Amino acid sequence: MPTPKKGPRLASSPAHERLMLANMATSLFMHGRITTTLAKAKRLRPLAERLITFAKRGDLHSRRRVMRVIRNKSVVHKLFTEIAEQMEQREGGYTRIVKIAPRKGDSAPAAIIELVTEPVSPKKAVVKEAEAATKVAAKEEAPAQTEAAEATEAANNEAENAE
C-alpha cells in the first residue's frame, strides 16, 4: 500500500481514523463535551462543525449524510432537534477547545472539546448590521459627492469662460 501523502494519521490507517473521529463525534453530541488529546480535538473540530451545519439545514438529505458518520439514531435525533436549535443564530464556531494539564500516563497534551451553548449576543449582530449600513451609505454618498464636485467644477469653468 502506498504511503499517504496528506500527513501523519491519528491512527494506523485512514479507516481507523475515520472510525475514531466518528466515535468521538458521537460522544461529543451525546455528552456535550469530551476530554481527549489536543491533536484529536483539533482533528475532530471541523468534522463536528460540518455535522452541526448539516443538522441546521434539517432536510432528509442532510440527515442521511450525518447518518453516514454517526450511526446512533438517538444521537442524530438529538443533534437535529436540540443542538441544531441551540446553534440556529450562530454562524459557525459551534465548538470550543480548551487546553488542560497533560495526561498523567504519557504526558500527552490534553484538551476538552465542547459545544458552545451560550446564546449569540444580539449586540454583536446589531453592531455588524450598523457597520454594513455605514459602508453602504458611504458607497452611495461617494457618487453623489463626485457629481456635486463635477457640477461645481463645471460652473466654475463656465464662469471663467464667460469672463
N, C-alpha and C positions, 0 to 999 in steps of 0.2 A: 504494500500500500504506500502511495506517495506521502511524503511529509506535508502536513498542512502548511499553507503559506501565510495564513492570516495572523498567526502568532501563537503564543502558548495557550493551551486549553486549561480549564479548571480541573478537568478530569482526564482520564486516559484517552477517551475518544469523543468526537463531536456528539454522538448519540447519547453517551453517558452525561455529557454536559447539558444537553437539552433536557434530559430527564431530571437532572438535579435542579435546573432552573425552574422546571415545571412544578416540582415538589416544593421548592422554596416559595414560588408564587402562590401556590395553593395554601400554604401555611400562612403567608402574609395576609391574604384576603380573609382567611378563616379567623386569625387572631388579631389582625391589625398591626402587629409589629413582630419582628423576629430578630434574634441575635445570631450573627454569623460572622465570618471573616470579612474584612474590608474589601478584598478582591471579589468575593462572591456577591457582596452587596452592590458593588459598582456594576457588576455584570447583570444583576437582577433588575436594577432600576429601569433601564429602557424597556425591558420586556413587560414589567408590571405597568408602566405608564401607557404602553401601547394597548394592553388589555383593558385598562380603565377607559381609554379613549374609545375602544370598540363598545364597551358597556354603555358609554354615554350616548352612542348612536341608538342602541336599543333595538335594532331590527333583527330579523331572523338570521340574515347572513352574518352579522356581527356575532350573534350568539353561537353560531356554528364555528366561526373562526376561533372564538375563545375556547370552545369545547375541544378543539384540536390540541390545545395546550393543557388546559385544566380539565381533567377527566371527571371530577367530582361534581355532580349536578347540583347539589345543595350549595356548594361554594360558588358556582356560576350564578345560581339564583340570587344569592346574597350580593354578589358583585353587581348584577344588573339592577337589583331593586334598591338595596341600601347604599352601597358605596357609590354607585353612579348618581344617586340623588344628592349625596353629600358633595360630590365634585362638580355638580351642574354649573355653578357660577365660576368655577376655577378654569383657567385656560392653559393648564399644564402645571407641572411641578406638583404632582399628586403624591410623591413620596419624599421622605427626608432621611438622610443618612447621618447618624451621629456616631462619631468615633468614641470608643470606650477603652478601658485598660486592656492590655494584651491578654490573650488567653493564657491560662495558668500552665497547661500541659506543655505546649510547644512554643509559647510566647508569640503566637501569630497575632498580627494586628486585628482586633475585633471591632465590630460596629453593630449598631442597631439600625435596621431599616424599618421605617414605619410609615403608615398612611397619614397624610396631613388632613386632619379633621376640622381644623379651625375654619370658620367661615371667612370668605374673602371680604375684606373691609370695603364698604361702599365708598369710603373716602378716596381710596386709590383709583377706583373706577371713575369717580367724578373728576378727579384731577386729570386723568388721561383724556376724558372727553373734553375738558376745558382746553387742554393743550392742543388737541386736534382741531377744535373750533378756532383757536387763535391762529394756527397755521393756515387754515382755510381762509380766514378773514384777511390774513396778511397777503395771501396769494391773490385774493380778489381786489384788495386795495392797491396792490402794486401796479396792475394795468391801468387802474383809474388815475393813479398819481402820474404815470408816464403820459397818459393822454392829456391831463391838465398841464403838465410841463410842456408838452409839444404845442398845445394851444397857446400858451403864454409866449413861447418862443416864436410862434408864427405871428402873433400880434406884434411882438417887438420888431420882427423883421419887416412887417408891413409899415409900421410907424417909421422905421429908418428909411425905407424906400420912398415913403411919401415926402420926407424932408428933402 
